[in-house]
Amino acid sequence: MTTRLARPAHPPGPAGPELLRTLYRFGFDRLKLMTSAAATYGDAVRLAPPPRPIYFFNHPDHAKHVLAENSGNYHKGIGLVHARRALGDGLLTSEGELWREQRRTIQPVFQPRRIAAQAGIVAEEAARFVERLRGAAGGPPVDVVRELTALTLGVLGRTLLDTDLGAFHSVGRSFEAMQDQAMFELATMSAVPSWVPLPKQVRFRRARRDLQRIVDRLAADRIARDGTGPGRDDALSRMIASTRAEPDERLGQQRMRDELVTLLLAGHETTASTLGWAFHALDRHPEVAGRVHREAVDVLGDRLPSYEDLHELRYTGMVLQEVMRLFPPVWMLSRVAQGPDTIAGYPVPAGADVLICPYTLHRHPAFWPHPELFDPTRFEPGRGSDRPRYAYVPFGGGPRFCIGNNLGLLEATFVLAMVARELRLSTAATHRVVPEPMLSLRLRRGLPMHVRTVA
């Protein structure tokens, strides 16, 4: 008679000195930590012991369970909980009824019909971006990430807020300081009071005041133009109307600030990051760049793209999908278990932190052959039809699926095609491209690139 061995009470994971190294890496070397944990321990890992255990699950079935099937048991976790002190209670960090109300308020702005109607604006902003790059052709390297930040803020301002954000030159720098603070909160588990005059925290407080000044001015200008009536049907007017209903006027004003700051950050950061990684990929893979160029010439000729061109820019879309596989804009999805659960056969206690990491999930060798290879043909129609839905989650999943994914993909497709049609970008020889896992997966120290025109 054989004896069946009982499953351990928790997943495998680091212990002893390795546990101390793990906790250090969690604050300062997160990508290496997640990659090595998946390679060493498998699809279920316990990264920290009680009293506050951290579980890392790296299988599509686990992601589906946490993000969709049992999403009601999981609130936002490590990273975004700590970012709340920096960002407040916007759509990224809020929970419960507040989150549902915020989602209902903003959802109509992202309806496909409305996004399609904004395609002309996106194409115009992309054309301005191309002209700015063209002006740098033959000269010193241009920080493409900085230019992309200006582009995506311009698109966001015109499509979602019906305003020109170009006058607010400090927005990009302020958001960098906000993200730095959010990651500092994560690394220190919010143990350092925000009033401590560390240089990082001083920059953060200055940035927060700057962003609050900007969103207050946006709201005041809109009210001055439209009065207190329903106003126009864009994100800004909807947020003003929603927060005005708060019985406490000061609370309503703070809610509007939090929601607008979150929209400004989330609305530009992930698309700028994705496009930065896309230009890096085209530089590394000239055969892919050549195919994107030929498709853009064949589909667009010398005109601006329209919404109908999205379907025809098939290969460009596949390139972006592969970019988001290797460099997902949201590299980590963190949750906190509200009640006890079971995942992969292991008990997960209430209060445990649960991590789903698209960066490692998108490299899982069981679902992605040669996972480190950049291969856009993975996303050819019909290929990979047996791949589980939650093996690829660049926009998350379940109820908190990214609300702006359609606008972001429209913008990224237009920009990549229009740049590839006319220009070639190559990374400065002295620059080392390094991923920086902030709230999004950024390029550390930007991306200086030489620009030349296509012959």
DOZAMI-666622 format. One record per residue (C-alpha): x, y, z. Coordinates in steps of 0.05 Angstrom, whole numbers, plus 5000, padded with zeros to 4 digits. Layout:
BEGIN
NODE      x      y      z
NODE      X      Y      Z
...
END
This chain:
BEGIN
NODE      x      y      z
NODE   5000   5000   5000
NODE   5029   5066   4978
NODE   5024   5129   5021
NODE   5004   5193   4987
NODE   5047   5251   5010
NODE   5008   5311   5033
NODE   5019   5376   4995
NODE   5061   5426   5036
NODE   5022   5480   5073
NODE   5053   5534   5030
NODE   5091   5540   4963
NODE   5166   5533   4961
NODE   5208   5596   4968
NODE   5271   5627   4994
NODE   5293   5617   5066
NODE   5351   5637   5111
NODE   5402   5684   5079
NODE   5367   5678   5011
NODE   5303   5705   5042
NODE   5340   5767   5065
NODE   5368   5776   4995
NODE   5297   5768   4968
NODE   5269   5821   5013
NODE   5325   5868   4992
NODE   5313   5855   4918
NODE   5239   5867   4928
NODE   5254   5939   4941
NODE   5311   5950   4892
NODE   5316   5895   4839
NODE   5246   5873   4826
NODE   5251   5845   4755
NODE   5311   5801   4773
NODE   5274   5777   4836
NODE   5212   5756   4798
NODE   5250   5724   4741
NODE   5296   5684   4787
NODE   5239   5664   4833
NODE   5199   5635   4774
NODE   5260   5599   4747
NODE   5281   5571   4815
NODE   5216   5552   4848
NODE   5164   5545   4793
NODE   5094   5573   4783
NODE   5077   5582   4857
NODE   5126   5615   4904
NODE   5124   5643   4975
NODE   5170   5703   4976
NODE   5161   5723   5049
NODE   5136   5686   5111
NODE   5082   5707   5160
NODE   5059   5753   5191
NODE   5052   5785   5121
NODE   5066   5730   5071
NODE   5077   5747   4998
NODE   5055   5696   4945
NODE   5077   5698   4873
NODE   5035   5658   4823
NODE   5059   5651   4752
NODE   5010   5609   4712
NODE   4952   5632   4668
NODE   4902   5594   4711
NODE   4927   5630   4773
NODE   4923   5698   4738
NODE   4852   5682   4715
NODE   4830   5662   4785
NODE   4859   5724   4819
NODE   4841   5776   4767
NODE   4774   5750   4742
NODE   4742   5688   4774
NODE   4752   5710   4846
NODE   4769   5783   4836
NODE   4721   5805   4890
NODE   4767   5774   4942
NODE   4828   5814   4919
NODE   4840   5889   4928
NODE   4899   5928   4900
NODE   4964   5909   4935
NODE   5038   5922   4941
NODE   5061   5982   4900
NODE   4993   6013   4887
NODE   4974   6012   4961
NODE   5038   6049   4975
NODE   5028   6094   4915
NODE   4963   6118   4947
NODE   5003   6166   4990
NODE   5031   6195   4926
NODE   4971   6190   4880
NODE   4911   6193   4926
NODE   4847   6154   4911
NODE   4843   6155   4836
NODE   4821   6099   4790
NODE   4887   6063   4798
NODE   4886   6058   4874
NODE   4814   6064   4897
NODE   4770   6005   4917
NODE   4697   5986   4928
NODE   4641   6033   4913
NODE   4687   6092   4902
NODE   4723   6054   4847
NODE   4658   6032   4816
NODE   4632   6103   4815
NODE   4697   6129   4784
NODE   4695   6074   4731
NODE   4622   6089   4714
NODE   4639   6163   4708
NODE   4697   6154   4660
NODE   4674   6092   4621
NODE   4633   6129   4567
NODE   4694   6169   4546
NODE   4728   6105   4523
NODE   4671   6076   4483
NODE   4696   6049   4415
NODE   4652   6097   4376
NODE   4681   6156   4412
NODE   4753   6131   4405
NODE   4741   6122   4330
NODE   4717   6194   4325
NODE   4782   6217   4358
NODE   4828   6181   4307
NODE   4839   6245   4267
NODE   4864   6282   4329
NODE   4912   6225   4345
NODE   4938   6225   4273
NODE   4950   6301   4276
NODE   4989   6296   4341
NODE   5029   6237   4312
NODE   5046   6279   4251
NODE   5072   6335   4296
NODE   5115   6284   4332
NODE   5144   6260   4266
NODE   5160   6331   4246
NODE   5195   6344   4312
NODE   5238   6283   4301
NODE   5251   6302   4228
NODE   5278   6368   4253
NODE   5331   6330   4292
NODE   5353   6287   4233
NODE   5428   6286   4225
NODE   5440   6321   4291
NODE   5457   6297   4361
NODE   5414   6242   4394
NODE   5344   6260   4416
NODE   5313   6231   4480
NODE   5255   6195   4446
NODE   5222   6180   4513
NODE   5218   6253   4530
NODE   5188   6268   4462
NODE   5139   6211   4470
NODE   5117   6238   4537
NODE   5101   6305   4503
NODE   5064   6268   4448
NODE   5021   6224   4493
NODE   5004   6283   4538
NODE   4983   6322   4477
NODE   4938   6265   4454
NODE   4909   6257   4523
NODE   4894   6331   4530
NODE   4858   6337   4464
NODE   4820   6271   4465
NODE   4799   6264   4538
NODE   4802   6334   4567
NODE   4789   6378   4505
NODE   4848   6422   4525
NODE   4920   6435   4505
NODE   4968   6409   4557
NODE   5028   6438   4521
NODE   5026   6499   4566
NODE   5042   6456   4626
NODE   5115   6441   4612
NODE   5129   6413   4681
NODE   5079   6356   4678
NODE   5129   6303   4655
NODE   5180   6320   4708
NODE   5127   6323   4762
NODE   5102   6253   4744
NODE   5173   6226   4747
NODE   5179   6253   4818
NODE   5111   6222   4835
NODE   5133   6154   4809
NODE   5199   6159   4846
NODE   5161   6171   4910
NODE   5112   6114   4897
NODE   5170   6066   4888
NODE   5205   6094   4950
NODE   5141   6081   4989
NODE   5143   6009   4963
NODE   5217   5999   4980
NODE   5207   6026   5051
NODE   5137   5998   5061
NODE   5115   6071   5076
NODE   5156   6070   5140
NODE   5188   6138   5126
NODE   5141   6197   5143
NODE   5128   6241   5081
NODE   5151   6303   5119
NODE   5223   6277   5127
NODE   5264   6325   5083
NODE   5299   6273   5040
NODE   5315   6301   4970
NODE   5267   6251   4938
NODE   5210   6270   4985
NODE   5223   6345   4976
NODE   5218   6335   4900
NODE   5155   6295   4910
NODE   5121   6348   4952
NODE   5139   6401   4901
NODE   5113   6357   4844
NODE   5048   6342   4881
NODE   5036   6417   4891
NODE   5051   6429   4817
NODE   5003   6375   4793
NODE   4948   6399   4840
NODE   4958   6470   4814
NODE   4952   6444   4742
NODE   4889   6403   4753
NODE   4857   6459   4794
NODE   4870   6506   4736
NODE   4842   6456   4685
NODE   4778   6450   4726
NODE   4772   6525   4738
NODE   4782   6541   4664
NODE   4729   6490   4645
NODE   4678   6517   4696
NODE   4693   6588   4672
NODE   4678   6568   4600
NODE   4619   6522   4611
NODE   4589   6545   4677
NODE   4562   6495   4726
NODE   4515   6460   4677
NODE   4526   6391   4646
NODE   4581   6418   4600
NODE   4614   6377   4546
NODE   4618   6302   4548
NODE   4692   6290   4561
NODE   4731   6263   4620
NODE   4743   6331   4652
NODE   4670   6353   4652
NODE   4648   6284   4676
NODE   4697   6286   4734
NODE   4676   6357   4754
NODE   4603   6337   4754
NODE   4615   6273   4792
NODE   4658   6303   4847
NODE   4613   6364   4855
NODE   4560   6317   4883
NODE   4603   6305   4945
NODE   4568   6335   5006
NODE   4636   6358   5033
NODE   4663   6409   4984
NODE   4735   6400   5006
NODE   4729   6324   4998
NODE   4699   6334   4929
NODE   4757   6379   4908
NODE   4808   6328   4933
NODE   4772   6272   4896
NODE   4774   6311   4832
NODE   4848   6325   4841
NODE   4863   6251   4854
NODE   4822   6228   4794
NODE   4851   6279   4746
NODE   4923   6267   4768
NODE   4912   6192   4760
NODE   4882   6201   4690
NODE   4940   6245   4669
NODE   4990   6194   4694
NODE   4957   6130   4669
NODE   4934   6163   4604
NODE   5003   6179   4579
NODE   5054   6137   4616
NODE   5039   6067   4591
NODE   5033   6087   4517
NODE   5097   6127   4520
NODE   5133   6068   4552
NODE   5106   6019   4500
NODE   5127   6063   4442
NODE   5196   6073   4473
NODE   5206   5998   4476
NODE   5178   5991   4405
NODE   5230   6039   4376
NODE   5284   6002   4414
NODE   5259   5936   4385
NODE   5258   5963   4313
NODE   5329   5988   4322
NODE   5351   5919   4346
NODE   5313   5882   4290
NODE   5322   5918   4224
NODE   5285   5864   4185
NODE   5223   5878   4228
NODE   5232   5954   4219
NODE   5236   5943   4143
NODE   5171   5905   4143
NODE   5135   5957   4185
NODE   5161   6011   4137
NODE   5136   5974   4076
NODE   5068   5962   4107
NODE   5061   6035   4125
NODE   5079   6057   4054
NODE   5031   6006   4023
NODE   4972   6022   4069
NODE   4980   6097   4081
NODE   5019   6124   4022
NODE   5035   6195   4041
NODE   4970   6210   4078
NODE   4951   6211   4152
NODE   4921   6146   4178
NODE   4847   6139   4193
NODE   4811   6093   4241
NODE   4796   6044   4184
NODE   4871   6035   4173
NODE   4879   5999   4239
NODE   4855   5934   4209
NODE   4903   5941   4150
NODE   4964   5957   4193
NODE   4965   5884   4215
NODE   5039   5873   4221
NODE   5049   5938   4259
NODE   4997   5914   4308
NODE   5033   5847   4315
NODE   5098   5884   4330
NODE   5064   5923   4385
NODE   5034   5860   4415
NODE   5103   5827   4417
NODE   5133   5890   4448
NODE   5080   5887   4503
NODE   5095   5813   4512
NODE   5168   5825   4527
NODE   5160   5894   4559
NODE   5088   5897   4587
NODE   5071   5968   4606
NODE   5041   5943   4671
NODE   5095   5894   4692
NODE   5064   5875   4760
NODE   4993   5864   4783
NODE   4991   5863   4859
NODE   4932   5844   4903
NODE   4915   5833   4976
NODE   4870   5774   4995
NODE   4810   5799   5033
NODE   4790   5730   5056
NODE   4823   5661   5054
NODE   4830   5627   4987
NODE   4863   5568   4953
NODE   4907   5577   4892
NODE   4945   5520   4857
NODE   4924   5476   4915
NODE   4958   5521   4967
NODE   4920   5558   5021
NODE   4925   5634   5016
NODE   4908   5667   5082
NODE   4869   5732   5089
NODE   4915   5792   5088
NODE   4967   5757   5044
NODE   4998   5796   4987
NODE   4989   5761   4920
NODE   5030   5779   4859
NODE   5016   5765   4785
NODE   5074   5787   4742
NODE   5060   5797   4667
NODE   5135   5806   4656
NODE   5149   5733   4676
NODE   5081   5705   4654
NODE   5095   5730   4583
NODE   5161   5692   4585
NODE   5133   5626   4611
NODE   5166   5573   4568
NODE   5105   5527   4571
NODE   5065   5578   4532
NODE   5117   5619   4495
NODE   5169   5578   4456
NODE   5237   5613   4456
NODE   5208   5666   4503
NODE   5266   5716   4499
NODE   5264   5718   4422
NODE   5230   5779   4392
NODE   5181   5748   4342
NODE   5119   5788   4321
NODE   5093   5729   4280
NODE   5072   5697   4347
NODE   5010   5741   4339
NODE   4992   5722   4268
NODE   4917   5706   4262
NODE   4904   5634   4283
NODE   4973   5623   4312
NODE   4973   5609   4386
NODE   4899   5594   4387
NODE   4912   5540   4440
NODE   4947   5590   4485
NODE   4907   5606   4549
NODE   4875   5674   4550
NODE   4911   5694   4614
NODE   4980   5676   4587
NODE   4980   5746   4558
NODE   4955   5803   4602
NODE   4988   5869   4580
NODE   4926   5907   4602
NODE   4909   5864   4662
NODE   4845   5825   4665
NODE   4777   5818   4698
NODE   4737   5879   4723
NODE   4800   5922   4728
NODE   4821   5911   4656
NODE   4854   5975   4631
NODE   4799   6023   4610
NODE   4843   6060   4561
NODE   4871   6002   4521
NODE   4835   6018   4456
NODE   4859   6091   4455
NODE   4929   6070   4473
NODE   4933   6018   4418
NODE   4904   6066   4367
NODE   4957   6118   4386
NODE   5015   6069   4387
NODE   4996   6039   4320
NODE   4991   6106   4285
NODE   5056   6132   4315
NODE   5097   6070   4300
NODE   5072   6066   4228
NODE   5082   6140   4214
NODE   5152   6142   4243
NODE   5174   6078   4208
NODE   5147   6104   4142
NODE   5193   6165   4142
NODE   5249   6157   4193
NODE   5300   6109   4221
NODE   5318   6114   4295
NODE   5382   6084   4324
NODE   5403   6084   4397
NODE   5463   6125   4416
NODE   5524   6079   4420
NODE   5542   6100   4490
NODE   5473   6088   4519
NODE   5456   6023   4555
NODE   5382   6006   4551
NODE   5358   5983   4619
NODE   5286   5968   4641
NODE   5261   6007   4702
NODE   5202   5975   4737
NODE   5164   6035   4763
NODE   5087   6039   4761
NODE   5099   6023   4688
NODE   5159   5988   4656
NODE   5200   6048   4636
NODE   5268   6057   4602
NODE   5318   6079   4654
NODE   5351   6145   4635
NODE   5307   6152   4574
NODE   5325   6130   4503
NODE   5373   6177   4465
NODE   5368   6160   4391
NODE   5398   6187   4326
NODE   5347   6205   4273
NODE   5356   6198   4199
NODE   5306   6203   4142
NODE   5289   6143   4099
NODE   5321   6149   4030
END
